[in-house]
Amino acid sequence: MRKFIDSIDTILTILEALESSEGACSVRRIEDLTGVPKSTAHRILQELTSIGWTYQDEDDKNYYIGLKFLSLANEWRANLDIVRRIDPMLRNVSKRCGQSAFLNIIDGERAVCLHKVESENIVRVSSIIGEGYAFHAGASGKTLLAYAPQQLVEKVLSQKLEAFTPFTVTDPEVLKEELKTIREKGRCETVEERDPGVAAISFHVELPGISTIMALTVAGTRFDYERDREMWLSALNEEIGKPVSG
């Protein structure tokens, strides 16, 4: 484990040297800046270049930060902007409903929680930011899948749909019809599909200038949902309907 950590540390040290040199460095310059032996730096840079994290100019032989890093930085900035703009909506929904509220997005081929505002209830629904979860079980996953590219929808429908509870939809044809209904309504409601005792309502949400597929979700116990469903719907409707500033 120590050797692995040392290797990661060396890689990050080299990348930081590239960044501090405005993205361009010779192997010798990296050795001078970092103390990493030239042979080691050269080997690591060759490996990073082969997978797109750095690249070497054919003329000056210097190394530069690769397009993968630029793409990652752009994605990070976009996600930060989404969180900034959605956070007030989540807080309003959570406060009005007295439940946890979540912003979920499609990240590649995963449904993930990007941001959350948890309720102060002793019994509350929680989620780990950045953790992936199934598209076919639960309100947020289904809402995201309903608005996902057709290629992703077909891939999910072609796979075995795991049953998390007795209420999980595992028939692809049934799920396909549900996705159609979600697109028509702009929302999804589920009870105990992914976790026993948990219910949720999720709305598809769009932001000006943002192409990321998103869902705003409120989740609580089945008892709370059955008692306060109309309030949850009203709170989500009002927030989704509000103009969102750039």
C-alpha positions in Angstrom: 0.0 0.0 0.0 2.8 2.4 0.9 4.4 1.8 -2.5 1.1 2.5 -4.3 0.6 5.8 -2.3 4.2 6.8 -3.1 3.5 6.2 -6.9 0.4 8.3 -6.8 2.3 11.1 -4.9 5.0 11.0 -7.6 2.5 11.3 -10.4 0.7 14.2 -8.7 4.0 15.9 -8.1 4.9 15.7 -11.8 1.4 17.0 -12.9 1.7 19.9 -10.4 5.1 20.8 -12.0 3.4 20.8 -15.4 0.7 23.0 -14.2 3.0 25.5 -12.5 5.1 25.7 -15.7 2.0 26.8 -17.6 1.6 23.2 -18.9 4.9 22.8 -20.7 8.0 21.1 -19.3 11.0 19.0 -20.5 11.8 15.9 -18.5 15.0 17.6 -17.2 13.0 20.6 -16.1 10.6 18.3 -14.2 13.6 16.6 -12.5 14.8 20.1 -11.4 11.4 21.1 -10.1 10.4 17.9 -8.3 13.5 15.9 -7.6 12.0 13.0 -9.4 14.8 11.1 -11.3 14.7 11.8 -15.0 14.2 8.1 -15.9 11.2 7.8 -13.5 9.7 11.1 -14.8 10.1 10.0 -18.4 8.4 6.6 -17.7 5.5 8.2 -15.9 5.0 10.8 -18.6 5.1 8.2 -21.3 2.3 6.3 -19.5 0.2 9.4 -18.9 0.6 10.4 -22.5 -0.5 7.0 -23.7 -3.9 7.4 -21.9 -4.4 11.1 -22.8 -3.6 12.8 -19.4 -0.5 14.5 -20.9 0.9 14.9 -24.4 4.4 15.5 -25.9 5.0 18.0 -28.6 6.8 16.4 -31.5 8.9 19.5 -32.2 10.1 20.8 -28.8 9.7 17.4 -27.0 8.1 19.2 -24.0 5.2 17.7 -22.1 1.9 19.4 -21.7 -1.3 18.9 -19.7 -3.6 16.7 -21.8 -7.1 17.2 -23.0 -8.5 14.8 -20.4 -7.5 17.2 -17.7 -9.1 20.1 -19.5 -12.3 18.0 -20.0 -12.3 17.1 -16.3 -11.8 20.7 -15.3 -14.7 21.8 -17.5 -17.0 19.2 -16.1 -16.0 20.2 -12.5 -16.8 23.9 -13.3 -20.1 22.9 -14.8 -21.1 20.8 -11.8 -20.1 23.6 -9.5 -22.3 26.0 -11.4 -25.2 23.5 -11.2 -24.9 23.1 -7.4 -24.7 26.9 -6.9 -27.9 27.4 -8.9 -29.9 24.5 -7.5 -28.9 24.8 -3.9 -31.6 27.4 -3.0 -34.3 25.2 -4.6 -33.2 22.2 -2.6 -33.2 24.2 0.6 -36.6 25.5 0.0 -38.1 22.1 -0.9 -36.4 20.5 2.1 -37.7 23.2 4.5 -41.2 23.1 3.2 -41.5 19.3 3.2 -39.5 18.7 6.3 -37.6 16.0 4.3 -34.3 15.5 2.6 -34.0 16.9 -1.0 -31.5 15.7 -3.6 -30.1 16.8 -6.9 -29.3 13.8 -9.1 -27.6 13.7 -12.5 -26.5 11.3 -15.2 -22.7 11.0 -15.1 -21.7 8.9 -18.1 -23.7 5.7 -17.6 -24.4 6.2 -13.9 -27.1 7.9 -11.9 -25.4 9.9 -9.1 -26.3 12.3 -6.3 -24.5 15.6 -7.0 -25.9 17.6 -4.1 -28.2 17.2 -1.2 -29.9 19.0 1.7 -30.7 16.5 4.4 -33.6 17.0 6.8 -33.1 17.3 10.6 -35.5 14.4 11.3 -34.1 11.6 13.4 -35.4 9.2 10.8 -34.5 10.6 7.4 -33.4 9.5 3.9 -29.7 10.0 3.1 -27.5 9.6 0.1 -23.7 9.7 -0.5 -22.7 12.5 -3.0 -21.0 10.9 -6.0 -22.2 7.4 -5.3 -23.8 5.6 -8.3 -27.1 3.8 -8.1 -29.5 1.9 -10.4 -31.6 3.7 -13.0 -34.6 1.3 -12.8 -35.3 1.5 -9.0 -36.5 4.7 -7.3 -37.9 8.0 -8.4 -34.7 9.8 -9.2 -33.1 7.0 -11.3 -36.3 6.5 -13.3 -36.7 10.3 -13.9 -33.1 10.5 -15.2 -33.5 7.4 -17.4 -36.7 8.8 -18.9 -34.8 11.8 -20.2 -31.6 9.9 -21.0 -30.2 9.4 -24.6 -32.0 6.4 -26.3 -28.7 4.5 -26.4 -28.5 4.5 -22.6 -32.1 3.6 -22.2 -31.8 0.6 -24.5 -28.7 -0.5 -22.7 -30.4 -0.4 -19.3 -33.5 -2.2 -20.7 -31.4 -5.0 -22.2 -29.7 -5.8 -18.8 -31.0 -7.9 -16.0 -32.9 -5.5 -13.7 -32.1 -6.3 -10.1 -34.9 -6.6 -7.5 -33.9 -4.5 -4.5 -37.3 -5.0 -2.8 -40.5 -6.8 -3.7 -41.7 -3.5 -5.3 -38.8 -3.1 -7.7 -39.8 -3.1 -11.4 -37.8 -5.9 -13.1 -39.8 -6.3 -16.3 -38.2 -4.2 -19.1 -41.5 -3.7 -20.9 -43.2 -2.4 -17.7 -40.2 -0.1 -17.1 -40.4 1.1 -20.7 -44.1 2.1 -20.2 -43.3 3.8 -17.0 -40.6 5.9 -18.6 -43.1 7.1 -21.2 -45.5 8.1 -18.5 -42.7 10.0 -16.6 -41.8 12.0 -19.8 -45.5 12.9 -20.2 -45.8 14.1 -16.5 -42.3 15.4 -16.0 -42.1 13.5 -12.7 -42.0 10.1 -11.0 -43.3 8.8 -7.7 -42.1 5.6 -6.1 -42.7 3.7 -2.9 -40.3 1.2 -1.5 -38.7 0.4 -4.9 -35.1 0.7 -3.8 -35.2 0.8 0.0 -37.9 -0.6 2.3 -40.0 2.0 3.9 -38.8 4.8 1.7 -40.9 6.9 -0.8 -39.8 9.6 -3.2 -41.1 12.1 -5.7 -38.7 13.3 -8.4 -39.1 16.0 -11.0 -37.1 16.5 -14.2 -35.4 19.9 -14.0 -33.6 22.0 -16.6 -31.4 25.0 -16.2 -30.6 27.6 -18.9 -27.3 26.9 -20.5 -26.9 23.5 -18.8 -27.2 20.3 -20.9 -26.7 17.9 -18.0 -29.8 15.7 -17.4 -31.0 16.4 -13.8 -33.7 15.4 -11.4 -34.8 17.2 -8.2 -36.0 14.7 -5.6 -37.6 14.8 -2.2 -37.6 11.6 -0.2 -38.9 10.4 3.2 -40.6 7.5 4.9 -43.6 5.9 3.3 -45.8 7.2 6.1 -44.6 10.8 5.5 -45.2 10.4 1.8 -48.8 9.1 2.2 -49.6 11.8 4.7 -47.9 14.8 2.9 -47.8 13.8 -0.8 -49.8 16.8 -1.9 -47.4 19.1 0.0 -44.4 17.5 -1.6 -45.9 17.9 -5.0 -46.8 21.5 -4.4 -43.3 22.4 -3.1 -41.5 20.7 -6.0 -43.9 22.2 -8.6 -43.4 25.7 -7.2 -39.6 25.4 -7.2 -39.3 23.8 -10.6 -41.6 26.5 -12.0 -39.6 29.4 -10.6 -37.3 31.2 -13.1 -33.7 30.2 -12.4 -31.1 32.9 -12.8 -27.9 32.3 -14.8 
